[in-house]
Amino acid sequence: MEEIELTHEEKVGRSKKQMMWFAIVSLIMMFAGLTSAYVVSRGRKDWVEIELPSEFFWSTGVILLSSFTLFLAKKAIRNGNKSGGTILTVVTFLLGSTFVFMQFAGFESLVNEKIFLTGSGSSVNASFIYVIVVAHLAHIAAGLIALLVMTIRALQGKYTATNILGFELGAIFWHFVDVLWIYLLLFLVFAKDIF
């Protein structure tokens, strides 16, 4: 069977995607460590159950919608619809920003309930919730920067059906932080029933 020789651009694209997946695997390991520490700490006598704020649940719908609009943006660009792809990328960025706003509103709800990261209103569980959500938000911030770059490049007409690698890399990362948030939320909701 004859091997097909890849072009230089295809080789570069393949290696960049592999590096992205290596980065994602390392992030998975980091969050696996955080959630494992959460499980181990649940056995402490000073563990206090905390009800998650509703903003965390509403924000989940927003980030899911952002993944859908980004999927549609990529599809539009692949089909030669640059303006549609650009508009959908802008919408994705706005939805991602709304997600961040809602997460901070969730923190405000925790503070209003006198649940703090540290100090007298703190507990082990509260500290874990803050750390896990803030760690995720740090990666959302990186995703928003990627979306901003993608939006600027889309506005400049840089993406085409055959030149979409940068968009694909940003989309892979954004979909990852979306799935990661769903995992983290489900973990925080159901950990008390499972572990």
Backbone bond lengths (Angstrom), bond angles and torsions (degrees), N, CA, C in turn:
res aa  C-N    CA-C-N  psi(-1)  N-CA   C-N-CA  omega(-1)  CA-C   N-CA-C  phi
1 M - - - 1.445 - - 1.535 108.71 -
2 E 1.298 116.49 135.06 1.461 121.66 -175.25 1.531 110.36 -84.80
3 E 1.340 116.09 131.63 1.466 121.34 178.18 1.508 109.61 -80.48
4 I 1.330 115.41 139.89 1.462 120.38 177.77 1.523 107.71 -91.10
5 E 1.314 116.05 126.32 1.470 121.93 179.65 1.530 108.95 -79.88
6 L 1.326 115.39 126.93 1.459 120.00 178.03 1.519 110.46 -80.34
7 T 1.329 115.60 148.33 1.457 119.70 175.30 1.529 108.58 -74.67
8 H 1.326 116.47 166.80 1.468 121.11 178.16 1.529 110.71 -58.63
9 E 1.345 116.57 -42.83 1.470 120.83 -179.44 1.526 111.11 -63.70
10 E 1.335 116.65 -39.45 1.464 120.21 178.87 1.524 111.01 -66.13
11 K 1.335 116.86 -39.07 1.464 120.71 177.94 1.532 110.74 -64.90
12 V 1.337 116.13 -43.75 1.468 120.57 178.46 1.523 110.03 -62.18
13 G 1.327 116.26 -45.29 1.460 120.62 179.13 1.511 112.58 -60.52
14 R 1.317 115.93 -43.54 1.464 120.47 179.12 1.529 111.26 -63.25
15 S 1.330 116.79 -43.04 1.468 119.33 -179.13 1.534 111.51 -68.41
16 K 1.340 117.75 -36.35 1.466 120.12 177.94 1.526 110.99 -66.76
17 K 1.307 116.86 -38.95 1.474 119.70 177.54 1.526 110.37 -66.37
18 Q 1.325 117.49 -39.17 1.467 120.22 177.51 1.529 110.74 -62.87
19 M 1.335 117.21 -41.13 1.464 120.17 177.96 1.518 110.66 -63.68
20 M 1.336 117.49 -38.66 1.466 120.94 177.24 1.521 110.47 -61.86
21 W 1.330 116.56 -43.08 1.471 119.18 -179.87 1.524 111.67 -67.72
22 F 1.334 117.76 -35.40 1.473 119.76 175.00 1.526 110.52 -62.68
23 A 1.324 116.80 -41.69 1.468 120.95 178.33 1.526 110.36 -63.25
24 I 1.319 116.71 -41.71 1.464 120.57 179.61 1.521 111.01 -64.49
25 V 1.329 117.16 -41.18 1.471 120.11 177.80 1.528 110.62 -61.43
26 S 1.336 117.44 -40.38 1.467 119.26 178.57 1.529 110.89 -65.77
27 L 1.323 117.79 -36.23 1.463 120.52 176.69 1.529 110.94 -67.55
28 I 1.314 116.28 -38.70 1.468 119.98 176.61 1.523 109.66 -59.69
29 M 1.328 116.18 -42.37 1.464 119.65 179.68 1.528 111.02 -63.89
30 M 1.344 117.00 -38.92 1.455 120.07 178.86 1.533 111.05 -62.46
31 F 1.327 116.31 -47.54 1.463 119.19 -179.05 1.527 111.57 -71.73
32 A 1.329 117.89 -28.43 1.467 120.37 173.84 1.527 109.28 -64.16
33 G 1.333 116.45 -39.23 1.467 120.42 176.47 1.522 111.75 -63.52
34 L 1.325 116.59 -43.52 1.470 119.99 179.00 1.527 111.58 -63.46
35 T 1.330 116.48 -45.13 1.458 118.47 -178.84 1.534 111.32 -71.30
36 S 1.322 117.44 -30.38 1.471 119.97 175.10 1.519 110.52 -66.40
37 A 1.326 116.55 -41.83 1.470 120.56 177.40 1.524 110.31 -63.08
38 Y 1.308 116.42 -36.98 1.471 121.40 176.78 1.530 109.88 -60.19
39 V 1.336 116.54 -48.06 1.470 121.41 -179.49 1.519 110.96 -60.87
40 V 1.326 116.89 -45.66 1.466 121.20 -179.11 1.533 109.86 -63.13
41 S 1.328 116.99 -40.07 1.469 121.19 -176.68 1.521 112.98 -73.12
42 R 1.318 117.64 -18.13 1.474 119.62 179.40 1.522 112.26 -60.41
43 G 1.310 118.00 -21.63 1.457 121.44 -179.84 1.525 114.16 -78.43
44 R 1.322 117.39 -6.26 1.468 120.70 -179.15 1.527 110.92 -68.28
45 K 1.336 115.46 148.56 1.468 120.54 -179.29 1.524 111.88 -70.10
46 D 1.323 116.83 -25.52 1.468 119.61 -178.44 1.526 113.08 -92.19
47 W 1.332 117.26 15.49 1.458 121.08 179.81 1.532 109.07 -71.64
48 V 1.315 117.23 132.47 1.466 122.87 179.32 1.529 108.18 -123.54
49 E 1.332 117.11 126.62 1.460 120.23 178.06 1.532 109.87 -70.71
50 I 1.310 116.40 139.47 1.461 122.21 -178.94 1.518 108.73 -128.29
51 E 1.328 115.29 134.04 1.461 119.83 174.99 1.526 108.41 -84.11
52 L 1.309 115.51 127.43 1.465 119.79 -179.13 1.518 110.43 -68.95
53 P 1.333 116.93 144.37 1.465 119.41 178.80 1.525 111.63 -67.00
54 S 1.325 115.41 149.28 1.473 120.66 -177.71 1.525 111.93 -62.32
55 E 1.338 117.26 -26.73 1.465 119.99 179.92 1.526 111.98 -60.30
56 F 1.331 117.06 -31.77 1.465 119.91 178.24 1.531 110.43 -64.58
57 F 1.331 116.22 -36.28 1.467 119.94 -179.86 1.529 111.10 -74.22
58 W 1.331 116.81 -43.98 1.464 120.42 178.69 1.525 110.75 -62.50
59 S 1.319 116.13 -38.44 1.473 119.16 -178.63 1.529 111.29 -65.36
60 T 1.327 116.56 -24.81 1.466 120.40 178.27 1.530 110.36 -63.23
61 G 1.336 116.27 -41.91 1.461 119.52 176.49 1.521 111.87 -62.21
62 V 1.328 115.57 -37.57 1.468 120.41 -179.49 1.529 110.50 -65.78
63 I 1.332 117.11 -44.43 1.470 118.64 -177.49 1.531 110.84 -71.79
64 L 1.332 116.80 -32.48 1.476 118.81 174.48 1.526 110.49 -63.79
65 L 1.322 116.33 -42.79 1.461 120.57 177.82 1.530 110.67 -61.99
66 S 1.342 116.62 -37.62 1.468 120.03 179.66 1.530 111.31 -64.49
67 S 1.318 116.91 -36.38 1.465 119.68 177.20 1.528 110.39 -66.36
68 F 1.325 115.47 -38.31 1.466 119.69 179.29 1.526 110.67 -65.60
69 T 1.340 117.20 -44.87 1.472 119.20 179.84 1.525 111.08 -65.38
70 L 1.333 117.35 -34.04 1.465 119.70 177.98 1.530 110.97 -69.07
71 F 1.324 116.19 -38.53 1.463 120.98 175.00 1.536 110.07 -59.02
72 L 1.344 115.76 -45.77 1.466 120.23 179.00 1.525 111.47 -65.92
73 A 1.343 117.26 -35.30 1.468 121.01 178.31 1.527 110.24 -62.63
74 K 1.321 116.03 -45.97 1.469 119.87 179.46 1.525 110.97 -62.96
75 K 1.324 115.42 -41.34 1.464 120.05 179.21 1.533 110.18 -62.82
76 A 1.338 116.51 -41.92 1.469 120.65 179.61 1.524 110.64 -62.24
77 I 1.330 117.25 -44.77 1.470 120.72 -179.92 1.522 110.01 -63.29
78 R 1.314 116.42 -43.63 1.474 120.20 179.14 1.534 111.51 -60.83
79 N 1.340 115.86 -30.25 1.467 120.38 -179.79 1.527 112.63 -90.37
80 G 1.351 116.48 8.16 1.457 120.19 177.42 1.518 114.93 83.95
81 N 1.319 117.57 7.94 1.470 122.20 179.85 1.535 108.73 -94.05
82 K 1.340 116.33 78.81 1.470 120.98 -176.17 1.521 111.84 -63.30
83 S 1.332 117.87 -42.77 1.466 119.68 -177.30 1.528 110.92 -66.28
84 G 1.331 117.39 -40.96 1.466 120.85 176.50 1.515 111.50 -63.09
85 G 1.329 115.78 -42.46 1.463 120.26 178.08 1.516 111.84 -63.21
86 T 1.329 116.40 -39.61 1.465 120.74 179.44 1.524 110.96 -65.97
87 I 1.331 116.57 -46.93 1.467 120.44 -179.94 1.528 110.54 -60.18
88 L 1.315 116.97 -44.71 1.469 120.81 -179.36 1.529 111.75 -67.34
89 T 1.325 117.56 -31.87 1.467 120.58 176.19 1.528 109.93 -68.35
90 V 1.326 117.10 -41.03 1.470 121.21 176.44 1.532 109.71 -62.04
91 V 1.330 116.73 -44.23 1.468 120.98 178.70 1.526 110.22 -60.84
92 T 1.325 117.04 -40.59 1.465 121.30 178.32 1.523 110.50 -61.62
93 F 1.333 116.60 -44.20 1.468 120.43 177.74 1.528 110.81 -60.77
94 L 1.314 117.36 -43.40 1.474 120.99 179.72 1.527 111.20 -65.28
95 L 1.325 117.29 -39.41 1.467 120.74 176.94 1.531 110.75 -66.05
96 G 1.333 116.89 -39.89 1.461 120.25 176.87 1.519 111.43 -62.75
97 S 1.326 116.64 -40.31 1.464 120.94 177.39 1.524 110.83 -65.65
98 T 1.337 116.40 -37.86 1.466 120.75 176.96 1.523 110.48 -64.14
99 F 1.328 116.43 -38.68 1.467 120.50 176.78 1.529 110.14 -57.59
100 V 1.334 116.88 -46.66 1.468 120.90 -180.00 1.526 109.79 -61.51
101 F 1.315 117.68 -46.01 1.465 121.80 178.36 1.532 110.68 -55.94
102 M 1.331 116.31 -44.56 1.467 120.41 -178.76 1.525 111.97 -67.76
103 Q 1.326 116.89 -33.15 1.460 119.83 176.98 1.541 109.99 -64.79
104 F 1.334 115.97 -43.00 1.459 119.13 177.83 1.529 111.15 -66.83
105 A 1.321 117.23 -33.20 1.465 120.40 174.06 1.531 109.50 -63.84
106 G 1.336 117.33 -36.02 1.463 121.42 175.17 1.520 111.52 -63.39
107 F 1.334 116.47 -41.10 1.465 119.61 175.80 1.526 110.69 -61.97
108 E 1.333 115.73 -40.61 1.467 119.62 178.95 1.527 110.75 -61.88
109 S 1.336 116.71 -39.05 1.467 120.42 176.80 1.518 111.12 -63.39
110 L 1.333 116.81 -40.61 1.467 119.77 177.28 1.528 110.41 -62.27
111 V 1.328 116.36 -44.87 1.469 120.45 179.32 1.525 110.53 -62.08
112 N 1.346 117.07 -41.17 1.469 120.29 178.09 1.523 111.98 -62.82
113 E 1.326 116.18 -27.73 1.471 121.01 176.15 1.528 111.40 -85.75
114 K 1.328 115.97 5.82 1.476 123.21 -179.33 1.524 112.18 64.28
115 I 1.349 114.87 36.81 1.464 122.04 176.39 1.526 106.44 -109.83
116 F 1.329 115.88 114.75 1.459 121.19 -173.35 1.521 111.61 -119.91
117 L 1.342 114.30 162.51 1.465 121.16 176.57 1.523 110.74 -66.04
118 T 1.326 116.22 -45.75 1.467 121.82 -179.56 1.523 108.85 -137.42
119 G 1.309 115.71 169.19 1.458 120.47 175.90 1.511 112.95 93.83
120 S 1.325 114.91 -162.15 1.467 120.06 -171.80 1.529 113.01 -68.85
121 G 1.320 119.21 -28.24 1.457 121.20 178.91 1.507 113.31 -91.49
122 S 1.312 115.91 14.62 1.457 120.51 -175.86 1.519 111.35 -99.07
123 S 1.308 115.00 158.05 1.462 122.58 170.86 1.521 106.26 -144.77
124 V 1.310 115.71 170.14 1.464 119.41 178.95 1.529 109.63 -59.36
125 N 1.330 116.04 -44.90 1.454 120.56 -179.02 1.530 110.63 -62.52
126 A 1.340 117.14 -45.01 1.466 120.62 179.28 1.522 110.73 -58.75
127 S 1.320 116.47 -44.76 1.461 120.13 179.99 1.524 111.17 -61.35
128 F 1.330 117.02 -41.48 1.465 120.33 178.02 1.531 111.01 -63.23
129 I 1.327 116.97 -43.17 1.466 119.95 -179.84 1.527 109.88 -60.01
130 Y 1.330 116.44 -47.86 1.472 119.41 179.26 1.528 111.30 -61.08
131 V 1.316 117.38 -46.89 1.462 120.70 -176.22 1.529 111.06 -64.89
132 I 1.319 116.95 -44.26 1.465 120.60 -179.08 1.534 110.32 -63.53
133 V 1.331 117.00 -46.10 1.464 119.91 -177.56 1.529 110.54 -68.83
134 V 1.327 117.98 -41.15 1.469 120.52 179.20 1.534 110.47 -65.65
135 A 1.332 117.57 -39.87 1.470 120.25 177.58 1.526 109.93 -61.22
136 H 1.321 116.40 -40.50 1.461 119.57 177.20 1.529 110.86 -66.24
137 L 1.339 116.39 -42.12 1.466 120.17 179.21 1.528 112.07 -61.18
138 A 1.326 117.16 -33.58 1.466 120.16 177.27 1.524 109.87 -61.28
139 H 1.321 116.41 -38.02 1.464 119.99 179.46 1.527 111.23 -78.14
140 I 1.326 116.24 -29.25 1.469 119.67 172.77 1.529 109.25 -64.22
141 A 1.342 116.47 -40.28 1.472 119.95 177.99 1.528 110.35 -59.34
142 A 1.333 116.39 -43.13 1.471 119.97 176.80 1.524 110.03 -62.45
143 G 1.332 116.63 -39.60 1.456 120.82 177.92 1.518 112.12 -65.12
144 L 1.350 116.87 -38.04 1.467 120.10 178.21 1.526 111.08 -66.81
145 I 1.331 116.43 -36.85 1.465 119.41 176.18 1.535 109.22 -62.80
146 A 1.329 116.08 -43.92 1.471 119.82 177.39 1.527 110.61 -61.14
147 L 1.343 116.68 -43.11 1.465 119.80 178.86 1.521 111.72 -63.90
148 L 1.329 116.76 -36.54 1.468 120.23 178.09 1.530 110.66 -64.43
149 V 1.333 115.65 -44.64 1.471 119.78 177.27 1.524 109.90 -62.66
150 M 1.340 116.72 -42.58 1.461 120.61 179.07 1.530 110.50 -61.86
151 T 1.342 116.29 -40.58 1.465 120.81 179.69 1.523 110.87 -63.85
152 I 1.327 116.33 -46.29 1.471 120.80 179.72 1.529 110.30 -60.92
153 R 1.328 115.67 -45.84 1.473 119.01 -179.77 1.527 111.49 -66.21
154 A 1.335 116.14 -34.95 1.471 119.24 177.19 1.530 110.02 -67.06
155 L 1.337 116.68 -42.08 1.467 120.61 177.99 1.534 111.26 -62.00
156 Q 1.327 115.86 -31.97 1.469 120.96 178.83 1.531 111.96 -81.38
157 G 1.330 116.54 -3.55 1.462 120.62 179.45 1.516 113.67 73.97
158 K 1.333 117.33 24.98 1.474 121.12 -176.40 1.535 113.09 -75.47
159 Y 1.341 116.79 -25.61 1.461 118.86 -177.23 1.524 110.54 -91.94
160 T 1.318 114.32 136.61 1.462 121.39 174.68 1.516 107.97 -135.29
161 A 1.297 116.37 174.87 1.465 120.49 179.57 1.526 111.56 -58.73
162 T 1.336 116.97 -28.57 1.469 120.15 -178.60 1.526 112.89 -104.03
163 N 1.337 118.13 -8.62 1.466 122.09 179.61 1.525 108.59 -127.16
164 I 1.326 115.53 81.32 1.458 120.52 -172.47 1.531 112.08 -134.09
165 L 1.336 117.32 10.88 1.465 121.26 -174.48 1.532 112.23 -56.70
166 G 1.324 117.81 -49.50 1.461 120.31 -179.35 1.515 112.01 -58.90
167 F 1.320 115.87 -39.67 1.464 120.91 177.70 1.526 110.23 -64.14
168 E 1.326 116.18 -44.31 1.468 120.34 -179.89 1.520 111.64 -61.39
169 L 1.335 117.53 -41.92 1.459 120.86 179.97 1.528 110.78 -63.60
170 G 1.336 116.11 -44.94 1.465 119.53 177.63 1.516 111.50 -62.86
171 A 1.322 116.48 -39.41 1.463 120.78 -179.89 1.525 111.50 -66.33
172 I 1.321 117.39 -40.60 1.471 120.54 177.65 1.522 109.38 -58.27
173 F 1.334 116.83 -46.51 1.463 120.23 -178.57 1.524 110.78 -65.34
174 W 1.336 117.30 -43.85 1.463 119.51 -178.84 1.527 111.43 -63.61
175 H 1.322 118.06 -42.79 1.463 120.70 177.77 1.530 110.22 -63.49
176 F 1.327 116.52 -35.24 1.464 119.61 177.71 1.522 110.79 -63.37
177 V 1.352 118.54 -48.27 1.472 118.69 -178.25 1.523 110.85 -66.77
178 D 1.315 117.33 -25.93 1.461 121.70 174.50 1.531 109.55 -65.66
179 V 1.316 116.47 -54.80 1.471 121.04 -179.93 1.534 110.32 -61.83
180 L 1.318 116.86 -37.72 1.466 120.72 178.50 1.524 110.44 -60.89
181 W 1.336 118.14 -44.02 1.466 119.85 179.49 1.528 111.10 -62.38
182 I 1.328 117.38 -41.60 1.467 120.09 179.37 1.523 109.78 -61.32
183 Y 1.337 116.85 -43.95 1.465 120.54 177.14 1.529 110.69 -59.48
184 L 1.344 116.92 -48.15 1.466 120.39 -176.66 1.524 111.33 -63.18
185 L 1.329 116.74 -42.87 1.459 119.63 180.00 1.528 110.47 -64.19
186 L 1.324 117.12 -47.46 1.470 120.02 178.60 1.528 110.64 -61.30
187 F 1.316 116.26 -39.07 1.466 119.89 177.86 1.527 110.36 -60.91
188 L 1.330 117.34 -49.53 1.470 120.67 -178.14 1.514 111.91 -64.52
189 V 1.326 117.24 -32.39 1.468 120.60 -179.88 1.522 111.69 -74.69
190 F 1.337 116.00 -44.30 1.463 118.98 -171.01 1.524 114.61 -100.55
191 A 1.330 119.04 -4.73 1.468 120.74 -178.81 1.534 111.10 -58.54
192 K 1.330 117.10 -37.39 1.465 119.63 -177.31 1.518 111.82 -66.87
193 D 1.341 116.86 -27.17 1.466 120.30 -179.80 1.527 112.57 -88.10
194 I 1.330 116.48 -23.05 1.462 119.93 -174.49 1.523 111.33 -96.26
195 F 1.327 117.01 -42.00 1.471 119.76 -172.26 1.516 111.69 -104.33
